[in-house]
Amino acid sequence: MQEPLVAIVILNWNGKNFLQKFLPSVLQSSYLNKKIIVADNASGDGSIAFLKADYPQIEIISLTENHGFAKGYNLALQQVKADYYILLNSDVEVSINWIEPLVSLAVSDNKIAACQPKILSYNNKDTFEYAGAAGGWLDNYCYPFAMGRIFDFCEKDEGQYDNATRIFWASGAALFLKAEAFHAVGGFDPYFFAHQEEIDLCWRLQLSGYKIYSCPQSVVYHLGGGTLPRGHSLKTYLNFRNNHIMMYKNLSGWKRIYTIVARIILDLVSVLKHLLNGDFGFPGSVIKAHFSFFKWIFSNKKGNVFPKNKISSLFGMYRGNLVWEHFILGKKKFSEIVKKQ
């Protein structure tokens, strides 16, 4: 029986230096039935010329403008035929046998639509990396966190999350997807542009009856901050705006109203804290995100915000307040907050 065809798709925007540094490890991947594709978001740094000269075996999809992560991948994956996709950031170094465990896990259960490897820091290889760590969760107010990462605190990897387990969301830095499921739920929301589009996708996949998994037997190393570093005003804006849009789309009834109102209050408390500390950049980005969210509500871009096959049980949703647990009670580790999985 032939192995499933896996397409590794790297979305690139002016990332020639990352391609030079990290493509060799991807090419050394031991999984046989694979193809490697670079989807280029109209880079102006010579990325395409470099690929054609140094890696003629790599397929190139040239997009006409910078569509961001969400729409860029949507457009690219419409042109890619495979059983599974791996959406891989250009600033990721992979292990030689990183694909086999992902495929083995996915084929073991037809309901698994997405999974992620263990993501460690490229610069500190014994430490989990911010963008997904060992698998993503949400708290009751839709703050994202992960096994191995609570807000900005990243744990050392001591094997504490080495069992494959269900999660709420899988990281877009190295996202393994069942192609059929990705297209069945409409792919990424292109309005997001970048940031938290993978959480929204995984939420919709769960609402459609699919499962999301962490696969720590697969290991990759993420540099992080390749396009927008943490703390950048645009990153802050997109994270807050998209998080609120995601809540509006995937929650309903009183739960939607309560959660969004509570989050706005919590956001404003955070804004006040930053203002008192003399930081005026963060508050401006958050306030702008709130205005953009309300503008989106009254726009014609919402589409169908109510999933057709809504289910009541979502795995990886912590029914507590992460802000309280981390900032007030001082809990830094995932295992201190989520006692049982």
LOVOLO-166293 format. One record per residue: x, y, z of N, C-alpha, C in turn; residue in three letters. Coordinates in steps of 0.001 Angstrom, whole numbers, plus 500000, padded with zeros to 6 digits. Last residue first. Layout:
N
XYZXYZXYZALA;...
% end
This chain:
341
493963516018531428493693516162530005492767515052529534GLN;494063517911534447493791516652533759493494516942532303LYS;494882520492535100495318519348535910495144518024535200LYS;496031523289533910495161522209533431495631520921534120VAL;497960524578535559496658525175535290495657524114534862ILE;500248523171535719499762523802536954498355524332536788GLU;500781522476533120500378521404534048499881521947535375SER;501689524914532050500412524355531612499888523335532614PHE;503188527180534375503221525972533557501819525480533235LYS;502798529354536026503522529542534778503440528354533830LYS;500808531126538264501058529823537649501675530015536264LYS;500051533400539731501462533150539451501782531795538847GLY;497600534440540277498031533301541091499468532870540796LEU;497663536605538414497282536815539810497810535692540707ILE;498585535632535942499057536924536429498739537171537903PHE;497463532967535722498864533276535426499340534555536119HIS;494772532916536560495682531843536953497150532252536800GLU;493730535232535289493717535096536753494763534082537202TRP;494101534524532596494683535766533127494787535692534644VAL;492550532233532315493999532121532223494699533355532795LEU;489876531050533891490403532335533442491924532288533482ASN;488349527967532704488769528916533722489315530174533077GLY;488044525647531160486877526384531654487224527324532796ARG;489791525172528224489931525251529678488843526157530235TYR;489417523111525602488884524376526113488941524338527637MET;490036520670524525491099521659524629490624523034525043GLY;487205519826522552488344519399523351489396520498523363PHE;483837520611522864485083520967522209486243520541523106LEU;480526519742522414481745519428523144482983519754522316SER;478408520301520717478484521022521988479823520835522694SER;478574521095517233478567520128518316478848520871519609ILE;477074522043514167477596522460515461477483521334516489LYS;477231522086511279477158520856512068477683521101513476ASN;477468524727510360476304523927509987476126522698510881LYS;478298527630512283478668526333511694477444525457511454PRO;477640530868511555477105529770512344477447528444511672PHE;478412532817509867479164532702511114478679531545511980VAL;478848533228506593478036532411507496478814532169508781ASN;480061536586506197479702535288505653478793534549506630GLY;481179539044506865481073537998507888480832536628507290LYS;481335541229505269482421540260505137482272539061506070LYS;479886543523505302479306542390504563480324541273504398ASN;479892544911508658480301544850507255479588543693506573SER;479472544925511302478467545615510483478852545657509011PHE;481707543552512215480371543037512531479324543639511601ILE;483808545247511439483619543959510752482211543417510987TRP;483531547250513317483335547584511912483065546319511112LYS;484257545813515554482871546278515444482547546706514013PHE;486985545389514857486086544266515108484633544691514952PHE;487993547978514764487957547175513531487022545986513672SER;487816548660517469487034549405516484486916548624515177PHE;489667546777518496488258546751518917487374547490517918HIS;492054547621517267491524546282516984490051546181517356ALA;492400550122518461492178550048517015491579548699516631LYS;492923549220521060491734550039520801491388550018519310ILE;495371547859520565494203547136521081492916547916520813VAL;497089549889519678496814548736518809495562547993519244SER;497132551598521913496635552074520623496268550937519697GLY;498294549954523920496897550408524027496316550882522700PRO;500991549624522757500066548501522948498615548974523061PHE;502015552316522883501890551578521634500866550455521721GLY;502430553387525337501283553892524593501065553154523272PHE;503468552814528458503498552161527152502246552589526386ASP;503415553662531079504017554536530078504135553938528696GLY;502027552202532855503461551892532761504167552723531692ASN;499486553048532391500097553426533668501597553153533680LEU;499092551752529958499138553211530003499817553705531276LEU;499012549086530782500101549531529921500227551056529925HIS;496637549139532311497908548741532926499092549239532095LYS;494760549799530346495000550717531452496344550425532115LEU;494873547450528775495211548751528191495570549748529293VAL;493895545598530606495264545468530119495749546779529503SER;491294546541530793492126546508532005493599546424531615VAL;490506546060528192490613547450528640491410547560529942LEU;490447543269528175491370543987527290491584545421527763ASP;488367542813529974489721542357530308490769543068529444LEU;486261543910528438486586544466529758488007544077530153ILE;486345542207526251486555543643526046486935544307527369ILE;485712539785527491487026539979526894487327541458526674ARG;483045540198528266484066539956529285485466540214528736ALA;481876540447525714481815541564526659482899541415527729VAL;482436537870524685482970539062524023482964540260524959ILE;481048536213526508482494536070526322483089537325525695THR;478344537045526310479051537099527589480565537102527380TYR;477781536544523572477651537890524134478486538019525404ILE;478245533736523377478959534687522527478943536084523158ARG;476433532761525230477856532491525410478688533469524586LYS;473925533379524228474404534117525397475894533936525608TRP;474618532639520768473708532901521876474349533693522999GLY;477887531223519986476530531661519654475743531935520929SER;481162531157518438480268531070519588478871531519519160LEU;482321531705515989482227530313516426481440530093517708ASN;482336534473515380481997533474514364481611532127514954LYS;483163535743517722481855536070517151481403534981516176TYR;485745534668518005484711534422519019483322534643518443MET;486964535720515689486866534269515872485790533912516897MET;486939538434516293486173537944515144485937536439515270ILE;488726538404518455487325538791518668486436538326517515HIS;491079537579517150490564536799518268489090537122518516ASN;491503539637515323491116538316514834490563537433515935ASN;492185541796517060491056541877516128490568540489515734ARG;494454540748518418493254541129519153492040541193518229PHE;496234540178516252495898539169517250494602539502517975ASN;496423542653514908495824541497514237495411540420515234LEU;497679544263516935496393544627516329495703543407515721TYR;500106542895517339499153543096518441497760543380517905THR;501202543146514746500932541816515300499914541911516440LYS;501479545927514617500577545254513680500227543857514178LEU;503377546395516665502028546967516761501043546283515824SER;505252543733518055505041544641516936503591545117516949HIS;505292541736519937505295543110520424505121544142519319GLY;507269539508518016506337539721519124506446541146519638ARG;507840540454514552508282540042515880507199540266516919PRO;506770539182511565506473540236512535506911539759513910LEU;508405537192510307507739538248509547507436539444510423THR;509698535741512385510336535949511100509735537078510295GLY;509109534901514950509206536335514693509806536663513343GLY;511003531803514894509977532699515433510224534154515119GLY;512382529342514564513101530560514925512149531585515536LEU;511622526108515643511107527344515045511899528546515526HIS;512064522821514922512673523932515660512347525242514947TYR;510193519770515501510742520816514642511251521953515529VAL;509343516355515744509980517521516378510506518484515313VAL;507032513855516533507596514681515464508124515966516097SER;506003513068518864507046512199518297507696512854517078GLN;503918514762519476505255515127519946506368514196519469PRO;501321515850518130502114514660517810503567514917518200CYS;498051516801518984499477517072519123500228515768518877SER;495074517149516958496014516404517797497388517073517867TYR;491598517419516537492889518073516394493848517419517387ILE;488829515977514750489696516041515922491011516740515553LYS;485521516954513514486892516471513383487660516621514700TYR;483015518133513611483153516749514037484539516162513899GLY;482762520786513163482313519908512079482547518436512382SER;484006521881515316482552522039515227481954521162514129LEU;486654521317514552486046520618515693484519520705515649GLN;486873523123512391487039521683512163486421520882513301LEU;486570525551513720485546525127512753485653523642512426ARG;488945525434515220487645525551515894486538525079514962TRP;490856525440513206490726524254514059489402524265514823CYS;490411528061512165490248526869511326490023525631512185LEU;491049529633514417489710529697513829489432528468512972ASP;493733528937514575492835528637515699491396528637515212ILE;494746529905512191494784528463512408493886528062513576GLU;494451532644512488493622531982511485493640530473511667GLU;496154533877514228495015533169514812494075532567513776GLN;497644535712511702497506535546513154496117535017513567HIS;496595537495508795497605536724509524497268536755511006ALA;493949537730507418495239538101506846496364537286507490PHE;491256537386508006492213537415509110493579537941508660PHE;489874537089505676489819538397506326490852538514507437TYR;489976534425504923490936535350504319490954536728504973PRO;489968531749506977489187532961506752490136534019506189ASP;491070528716505365491250529825506298490275530957505969PHE;488607526279504264489956526795504433490037527890505474GLY;486059525169504207486270526447503549487648527055503720GLY;485716522664505146485273523750506031485598525126505459VAL;486783521146503050485387520941503441484854522066504323ALA;489480521745502927488597522329501914487121522198502300HIS;490329520290505209490637521712505048489678522372504068PHE;489542517668504591488888518383505690489109519889505580ALA;491281517036502462489834516964502276489095517773503345GLU;493828517228503658493428518142502588491911518190502425ALA;494655517381506923493998516499505973493389517377504891LYS;497700518965507853496263519034507576495815517935506624LEU;499971520270510066499668519081509261498158518984509096PHE;501825523078510416500443522593510518500200521459509524LEU;503785524899511783504044523574511210502734522791511308ALA;502659527331512399504083527295512066504487525978511425ALA;500082527112513248500286527374511837501742527379511425GLY;499377524565515672500104525761515256500255525876513749SER;496088523544516455497447523187516055498101524400515412ALA;493785523577519200494296524109517937495742523682517724TRP;493071521742521245492052522599520619492521523097519259PHE;494037518247521218494226519643521583493112520457520942ILE;494784514885522173493910515859521524494172517254522077ARG;498153513616522032496897513901522722496063514888521925THR;501029511720522526500092512257521538498735512436522197ALA;503207512621525103502160511703524658501279512395523633ASN;504996514489526089505443513605525016504429512540524608ASP;505246516567527918504097516554527001504382515635525810TYR;507570516277529349506311516317530093505070516291529196GLN;510145516323528455509343515151528123507972515145528756GLY;511056518763529042511589517673529853510785516389529625GLU;511609521768527735511084520466527342511791519377528135ASP;510812524623529664511827523721529125511159522382528791LYS;508133526900528711508763525894529573509931525210528865GLU;507701530340528315507887529054527637508660528098528543CYS;505560533008528750506452532082529454506492530743528727PHE;503697534689527675505064534794527164506046533828527824ASP;501025532514527945501347533884527547502794533926527043PHE;502563529534528372501471530335528930501831531798528725ILE;503566526587526946503646528045526801502377528708527340ARG;503180523885527336504554524359527260504700525852527109GLY;500388523761525588501154522876526452502628523253526294MET;499239527160525312499670525880524764500335525033525836ALA;496586529534524617497803529123525302498145527727524806PHE;494399532261523828495143531072523416496336530812524345PRO;491437533173525348492861533471525313493598532201524890TYR;488695532699525615489325532556524297490728533138524210CYS;487744532466528067487588533784527453488350533871526129TYR;488428529969528878486999530268528796486721531614528141ASN;491291529266526746490596529329528031489153529776527808ASP;492504526825524428491875528120524687491309528104526094LEU;495612525275523276494343525289524001493762526705523977TRP;497981523538521156497242524697521616495919524426522310GLY;501182522030521601499774521927521221498907522951521912GLY;503718522510522472503337521102522279501855520934521973ALA;504163525514520789504794524619521776504399523166521507ALA;502944527717519478502298526409519489502864525405520461GLY;505145529804519395504087529575518407503590528131518403ALA;507255529688521348506012530423521589504864529977520678TYR;508811526542521936508740527807521225507334528384521328GLU;510431524997524745509311525107523820509290526488523175PHE;513890524161524881512779524994525351511686525046524295THR;516210523171523944515607522425525046514366523137525592ASP;517166524912522034516536523683521581515992522789522693LYS;517041527917521388517149527224522686516451525879522536ASN;516719528643518763517860529212519486518080528572520856ASN;514423527303518044515637527081517258516874527553518015TYR;512279525793520380512956527012519942514228526674519179SER;509951523293519205510964523799520118511639525034519527LEU;507003521742518918507727522884518370508650523451519436ILE;505872518639517965506417519389519084507275520505518495LYS;503565519013515154504693518424515876504967519171517166PRO;499974518801514946501216519560514901502330518783515576GLN;497055518181512913497933517917514051499214518721513874CYS;493736517663511715494922518506511844495752518039513028ALA;491812515724511614491916516639510478493183517468510523ALA;490812512615512450491884513567512727492095514430511486ILE;489005510737511641488451511994512138489539513015512494LYS;490333508420511065489837509210509939489304510570510357ASN;493174507432512556491818507864512887491352508817511792ASP;495612506781511534495063505887512561493621506228512909SER;496537508724509896495854507598509245495245506635510260VAL;497726510460511807496559510890511029495806509715510417ALA;499906508971512812498826509407513696497573509724512900LEU;501429508664510472500959507489511219499794507838512131SER;502001511356509818501194510540508915500608509336509663VAL;503578512060512024502362512820511715501430512003510826LEU;505768510280511861504831510202512997503523510944512748PRO;506918511140509260506355509798509483505412509726510686GLU;508067513723509454506778513539508766506129512206509121ILE;510571513727510684509476514446511329508111514168510709TRP;513161512719510333512003511805510294510770512445510912ASN;514911514909510556514909514114509325513649513244509207ILE;513359517921511762514117516692511974513980515807510735SER;513588521304510444512874520069510749513845518933511026VAL;513396524708511167514303523590510882513595522309511317GLU;511664527470509929511588526241510720512621525238510225VAL;510894529768508513511948529847509538511914528654510492ASP;508744529412506877510060529384506241511202529414507250SER;506255527155508150506903528465508115508305528353507529ASN;504253524938506393505487525088507157506031526499507019LEU;501696522843506237501959524266506072503127524601506991LEU;501320519938504662502027520483505820502318521944505502ILE;498447518091503622499308519265503493500098519432504787TYR;497592514961502186497821515802503366498701516981502973TYR;497136514189499581496279513643500640496367514511501893ASP;497060516718496976497763515829497897496750515263498876ALA;497476519310494801496782518033494944497619517113495837LYS;497162522724494789497997521616495264497138520365495470VAL;495708524959494318496510524458493203497333523225493568GLN;494591525711496645493660525394495557494391524752494382GLN;496793526487498061496328525104498244495230524721497260LEU;497065529209497306498085528216496950497528526801497000ALA;494788530429498371495025530469496931496023529397496504LEU;495183529855501129493961529450500428494187529379498918ASN;497655531112501641497565529648501661496296529160500961TYR;496793533792501300497913533249500545497875531735500486GLY;494818534124503182494420534077501771495538533512500909LYS;496604533793505530495318533125505332494948533007503853ALA;499005535340505323499036533895505585497739533231505130PHE;498969537775502601499021537349503983498992535837504092GLY;499166538415499970497821538116500463497808537765501943HIS;500958540378498084501071539798499425499683539634500014ASN;500318539283494670500497540291495704500632539601497049GLU;500258537071493019500454538386492399500647539520493395THR;502204534106493586501003534896493796501287536350493416LEU;503540531261492241503751532704492344502411533424492458SER;504768528367493375503479528989493066503654530478493300ILE;507207526068492434506937527434492873505532527841492435ILE;508791523040493462507716523702492714507452525092493303GLU;512158522192493386511052522684494210510046523420493329ILE;514246521662491729513311520566491991512100521003492810GLN;515924523840491705514988523689490581513964522578490792PRO;517382525519493718516491524392494020515471524209492897TYR;518950527578492680519543526641493635518689525401493902ASP;517400528992490746518822528728490520519356527599491385ALA;514852529144491785515036528588490438516491528203490180LYS;515401530388494258514847529037494211515077528392492855LEU;516358532929493399517192532033494213516711530595494123PHE;514095533932492119515321533718491345516263532773492082ALA;512401534119494352512072533209493256513308532910492408ILE;513682536046496039513403534677496506513196533712495350SER;514226538716495650514947537733494848514712536292495248GLY;512571540304497125513953540146497600514753539113496802ASP;509892540665496913510731541563496145512199541426496479GLY;507158538325496600508378538809497246509172539721496311SER;504446537393496302504974538555495576506182539169496277ALA;504402535079498053503458536192498178504045537476497578ASN;504844531850496834505474533152497058504457534282496977ASP;505097528710498000504091529654497497504576531051497848ALA;506999525992497286507070527321497878506024528193497196VAL;506790522561497982506281523687497193506522524974497971ILE;507652519230497671507924520483498377507581521644497458ILE;506145516057498232506594517097497313506712518395498093LYS;506510512572499045506300513989499390506660514860498199LYS;507062509740499935506002510212499040505611511655499394ASN;509164509458501936509407509329500500508339509984499631LEU;510697511029504657509431510526504107509503510561502582TYR;512991512356505474513108510968505015511825510396504420SER;514214515534504577513145514756505220513078513363504619SER;515976517178503294516513515943503845515458515080504539GLN;514524519443502727514859518545501615515393517202502104LEU;514556520641505224513286520155504674513551519152503557VAL;517218521391505470516677520388506398515369519807505878SER;517443523336503360518206522074503335517655521009504276PRO;515747525544504173515310524584503152516123523291503137LEU;516995527305505981516190526199506501515711525186505450PHE;518604529266504686519046528653505943518313527350506259LYS;517254530080502414518650529654502310519078528852503533GLN;514839530839503588514865529720502645516291529180502500LEU;515684533066505052515181531889505758515200530662504847PHE;516415534803502967517431534395503946516995533167504738ASN;513946535167501646515054534483500971516104533980501965LYS;511423536195502267512125535348503229513283534574502619GLY;509373537677501078510675538287501348511482537504502390ASN;507289535317501965507230536737501603508536537393502045TRP;505997532074501424507158532958501537506804534388501157ASN;504869529079502660504451530392502187505572531383502463LEU;505419525862501752506039526955502500505587528274501889ILE;504102522757502013503895524038501341504415525156502243VAL;504441519514501281504983520507502213504926521848501497ILE;502156517068500760502698518278500142503142519234501238ALA;502114513624500669502196514785501552502843515938500795VAL;500260510819499885501053511905499325500971513117500245LEU;500519507850501879499774509032501434500728510092500878PRO;502230504972500505502077505985501535501261507152501001GLU;500607502139499058501430503338498928501160504320500070GLN;500842498807500000500000500000500000500886501255500000MET;
% end
